[in-house]
């Protein structure tokens, strides 16, 4: 989906001479004479069909009716999502007991139980580049910068940063050209891009897990409204706060402007397409309402590292970010997404969970059980929100399957136990079927020191990339 706002009202179809009267904004015949085939004739919608009204145009997701008559269904396009959780985990409550499909999930993964037939929990995978290798402390910076690159970062606080190309960008480089955005990078905290953040390591390492080149981090967006504007356009972006409020009070929804056109389009669709169109419009309307909300001012507990963005509390913002990722994938604005739940060494407080201490502080638990239980609460919160995101993917139709079926969603951390700062036996989940290339395996335990890069190489292959190796990979890891 994309929202296009023009400066002048469009009174009718826009005609392009090179297309012989065909218009991207309305239904219209192709050049030449119609070919009549008895008993097998149906009308196909142009993939570029828009809903429009007044000065607004709203692009549609792929509908079955957009396929040419008698053509084979379009091949599903797999998506890849990488979600990073900071500071490691309480591994005793994360790790399942047993192997295979009969493994009993740990307490942290309880909310994923309804989806266990669609995910794999990996144990034994590690990132050797995360270890010091003579560079001393700085494990949180290394945990983030190596999570998707599997390359050891140069220890520097200056401009001579150097790590490696991350797997998301390696995928985006090969397949991203087919989407409006080659990749999307979002996070809960913005973070500095210069200076020193962890024991002599540049802040660029702590605050970025996506790297387009060894010396080029890809900055993430941490403001939901800015993410929405980047993906779909925001007509309010040039207005000041007073004008924004007046504009919101006066404007109708973009969907209201195109409602009449939507009613006309429904009459041309089959039952499945009508259901998909209604689902799509409703999800956009709900997101639009949430973005336009002006929550009441309320006193927030001061915490390090900037807990809040705008006036939304942390759980609300986290859910909103996940919803934006769902929309970005469902509308094919991009097929590659990275999401940082927190920067390296994040010391966010979780008072709403009854955990007032900072997360990073707690991660140095010293085997104190009270601190370990507090970490487990944070871990469960993050996994619960992730489970809600996966559920939304299952509810979103994508061709003949749901969106999770056509996605590979990875969730994990670059540190295992935060107290030990270890980078082996990392917590990692793989969810979804990736358009048929992956199948749930329950809990799989690999030999200690198996490179995480093996998994990433398999994901690259599954996404359609040509690659024989990634970072320190040694072989493909089975996804089935």
N, C-alpha and C positions, 0 to 999 in steps of 0.2 A: 504494500500500500504506500502511496505517496500523496501528500496534500499539496496541491499547486494553487497558489493565490496569484491571480493576475490583477493588473492595475485598471483594466477596462472590462466591462461586462461583455461576455460572448453571446451574441444574439443568435447564433446558429452554428452548424457544423463548420469546422475549419477545413478547407479543402487544400490539398497539395497536388499541384499539377502532375508531379511525378508518380502519384498514386492513382491517377485517373478517377478522382472523385472519392477515393477511400479516405475516411477520416479517423483519427485516433480517438475522437471524443464521442462518436455516436456510431450506431450500427449503419453499415452501408455496403453496397455490393462491390466486389472486386472488378478489375478491368475485364472486358470481354464478355462474351455471351455466357449465360448460365448453361451448365451441362445437366440435362434432365436424365435421371436414372430412376426408372419405375420402382416404387415400393421401398426405395432406399434413400430417400431424400430427407435431410434435416439441415436446419440452419446452424451455422457455427458462429459463435461470437468472436470478434477480434480480440486477441490477447491484450491489445492496448485499449480495450474498452474502458471508458471512465464514466463514473456517475458525476453529474455536474448540475449546478444550479447557481444562478447569479454569477459571482466572481470566483466560485470555488469549484475545484475538480478533485475527485477522490478516486484514485486508481484501485482496481479490484484485485483480490488474490486470484490465483488460477482456479477457474471453474471448468468442470467437465465439458460444458457447452462451448468452451473456447477452442477445443480441439477440432481440427478440420473434419468434416463429415467423413465417416468410414475410416478415419485414421486410427492407428493403434494408440492406446493410452500413453501419455507422456511418461518417460522413464523418471522414476523418483530421484530427486537430487539430495544426497545425504548432506547433513549439516554437522558441524563440530562445535562443541561448547566446552570450554575449560574453566573450571571454577576453583579458585585458590582460597584455602582457609589458613589464617596465620597462626604461628606459635605452636604448631604441633597439636597433639591430642592426648587424652587419657587413653592410652592404647589398650589397657585392660578392659575398658568398657567399649572400645571401638571394635576390637578384633573378634570375629565370629569364632565359635567353638566347633571344631570339626571341619571337614572339607566337603566340597561338592554341594549339591542341592539340598542335602539334609543338614547342612551346617546350621547351628543356632546363632542367630544374629546377636551381637553384643547389645547392651542396653542403649548405647548411643544410636544405633541403627534401627531401633524399634519402629519408628514412623515409616521406614522403608519396607516393612514387612508386606504390605499389600502389593508392592511392586517387585518382590523378590524374584519373580519369574522373568523379570526384564532387566536384571542387573547382575554384575559380577563384582565381588569384593576381592581385590588382589592383596596378597601378603608376600613379603620377600623382595619386592622391587626397591631399588635404591638409586641414588644419584651420587656417584663418587665425586663429581665436581663440587658438591656442596661441602665436602670436608676441607680442612684448612690447607693441606698440602704446603705447610711451612709458612702460611700467611697469618697464623695466629687467630685471635677472636674475630667475630663478625659473622656468626652463623646465620643471623636473621637476614642480613643483606644477601648472603650466599643462598639461603633457602628460597628467596623470591627470584633472584636473577638466574638461578640454575633450574628452577622448577620446570620451565618449558624449553630451556636451551640445552640443559645437561652439559653445559660448558663452564669451566672454572673462570670466575671473573677476575680481572686484574685489580689488585688492591690499590686503589687511588681515590683521592678526594678531589682530584682535578678534572680537567676536560678530557684526559686521555683514557676514558673508560673503554673497556673492551670485554665482551663476554662471548656471545654467539648468537646465531639466528634462532629464534624460538619456533617451535613446531607449528604454532598457529599461523605465523607469518610465512613459513615455508609452504604451508597449504594454500594460504591466500595468494601467494605469488603465482601458483600454478592454476588455481581454479577461480580466484577472486574476480577476474576480469569479466566473468559472466553475470555478476551482480552489481547493482548500483554502488555498493560499498564492498570492497574486497574483504574487509574485516571490521569488527566493532569491538572496542575496548572500553569497558566500564568498570567502575569500582565504587566502594563506599567512602573512600577518603581520597582527596586529591593528592596531597603530598608534594614536597619540594623536589625539584629536578636537579638542584645543584647543592653544593655544600657537603658536609660529612654527616651521615646519620648513624653509622654503626662501626665503631672501632677502626676508623680509617677508611671505610668504604663510602664511596659517593652515595648520596641520597637517590641517585638514579637507579642504583641496584635495589634498594629497599622498596622503592615505590613503583617499579615497573617490572612486569613479568613478560611483556610482549616486546620483542626486539626484531626490527626489520633488517638490521645489520649489526655486527658485533659492537659498533660504537653508536648505534642509533636506536634508543628505546622509543616505543610507540606510546605516547601519552594517553592515559585513560580519561574518560569523562565521568565525573562524580556527581553531576547535577541532573536529576531526572528530566527537568524541563529542557535542559540543553541537549540531552540525549534524544528526546522526542523531536526537538527542533532540527537536529542534525538528520534524523532519519526521515521525517515527514514534513518538515517546514513549519515555521512558527510565525504567523503574521504579526505577532505582538512584540517581536524581538527588538524592534527599533523604538518602542514606546517607553516613556518613563513610568514610574510606578503609578502616578495619579492617572495618567492616560490609560494604563493597563486596566485599572479598576473600572474606569468609565467604559472602556472597550468591552470588558467582560460583562458588565451590566447590560450593555446594549446588544452585543452580538448574540445571535443564535448559533447553535451548534453547526459545524460544517455539515454534519449529517442532515440537519433540518433543511439546509439549502438544497441538498441533493435528494431529498426524500421523494419528490414527485418522480424523478428519473429512476429511483430505485424501484418504485411501485411498477413503473412501466417495464423495467428489466425483469422483475419477478415473473411476469406473464410469459416471458420467453424461456424460462428455465424449467428443468425437470425437478422432481421432488427433492432429490439429493442436493442439487445445486441451490435450490431455494433455502433449504436448511442450512447449507454452508454459508450462503450470503447473509442470512439472518444472524447466524452465530458471529460472523465476521463483523457486521455492523454493530452488533451489541457489544462486542469486546472493545471496539474502538470508542464507542460512546461512553462506556464505563471508564476507560482509561482517561478519556478527555475530561470527564467530570472530576476525576480524582486530581488531575493536573491543575484544574481550575479552582480547586478548593483553596480557601484562605483560612487555615486553621486558626483558632483563637490562640492568643499569646498565653503561654503557660511557663511556669518556672521550671527550668531544667537543671539537673545536677551537673556542675562543671566537671569535665573530665579531660584528660590529656588527649592530644592528637586530633581534636576536633570531632566529637561524636556526631554532631548534627550538621546537616546541610539545609539551609533555609529554616522553615518552621516545622518540618516533619520530624517525628521521633524516629529512632533508628529502625524499629521493626517495620513501621509503615514505609519508610524509604526503601528498605531491603525488599519488601514485597513489590513495591512499585518498580524497582529496577528489574526484578525477575519478570514482571509483566511486560516491560519494555523489550526484554530479550525474547520473550515469546512472540511478541508482535513483529520484531525484526526478522525472526526466523520464518514465521508463518507467511509473511508478505514477501519473502525472498529479497528483502533489502540487503541481506548478507547471508552467507552460509558459514561464517566463521566468527565466533564470539569468545572473548576472554572476560572473566568477571573476578575481580579481586575483592574478597569480603573484608579485607583489611590489609594495610601495608605491613612490611616486615617489622616485627617487634611492636606491633600495635598494642597500646596500653589502654584500650577502650574499657570503660567501666560498663557493667551490665546490671545496673541497679534494678531494672525492671524484672530481672530474674532472681533478685535477692543476692546479687553478687556485686558489692560495691568496690571491691579491689580491681586494680587494672589487670587486664588479661596477660600482658607480658610479665608483670610482677608475679602473678599466680603460676605462670608456666615454670618458674624457678621454684618448684614446690618443695624441694628438699625431702621428698617422700612424706611430707605432712599430709595425712589423709584428708583433712578438712579442705586443704587447697586443691588436692586432686579431685575431690568431689565437686568443687566449684568449677574446675576446668571441664569436668564432665557435663555440667549444666550448660556451659557455653557451647560445648561440642554438640549437645543434643539440640540446642536452639538452632544452630546453623543447619544441622541435618534436617530438622523439622521444616525449616523454610525451604530447603532444597527439595524435600519430598513434595511440598506444595507446588514448586516449580515443575517438577516432573509430572505431577498430576495434571497441571494445566496443559502440558504438552500432549498428554493422552486425550484430552478433551478437544484438541484442535485437529480438525480433519485436514489431511494432506494427501490428495489423490484418493487412492483406494484404502489408505491406512491412516493412522493418527500420526501426529508430528513426531512423537517419540520413536515410532517405528523407523522414521527416516532420519534419525539423529544419533550421534555418538556423543554422549555427555559424560565428561570426566570430572570428578570431584576429588580433591586431595590436598595435601600439604607438603612442603619441602622439608619439614622437620617431623620426626616421629614423636619421641618424647621430648618435650620442651626443656625439661630439667637436664637431660643429657646432651641436648643439641645434636642428636644423631641424624644422619641422612640416609640410613639404610632401613629396610623394612618399613617403608613409608606407607601411610594410609592412602588408599586409592580405590575409587569406585569407577566402573564403566557402566553406563546405563543406556538403554535403547538398542535398536537393531541396525542402525545405519543403512537403511534400505536393503536389508537382507544379508549384510556381511558379518554381523555379530549375533551371538546368541548367549543368553544368560548361562553362567556356569556356577552360580552360587558363590562359594568361597574357594579360591584357588591359591595355593601356597607354592611359590617358586623358590628355588634355591637361593640362599642368602647371597647378596651382591649381584643378583640378576639386574642388568641395567634397565632403568625406567625407559631409556631410549628405545628399547625393543618394543615396548608398548606403543610409543609414539610413531615408530616406523610403521607399525601395523595400521595405526589410525590414518597415517598419510596414504598408505596403499588403499585403504578402504574408501578414502575420499577421492580416489582417482588420480593421485599424484604418481609421477614417475620418480622413484627413489630406491636406491640399493642400500643406502645407509643413512642414519641420522645420528649425529654426535658420536657417542661411543657405543652405538648399538652393535650387537653381535649376531643377531638373528631376528626373524619375525616372531612376535608373540601371538599365539593363537587367540582369536576373539570368539571362538565357538567351542 
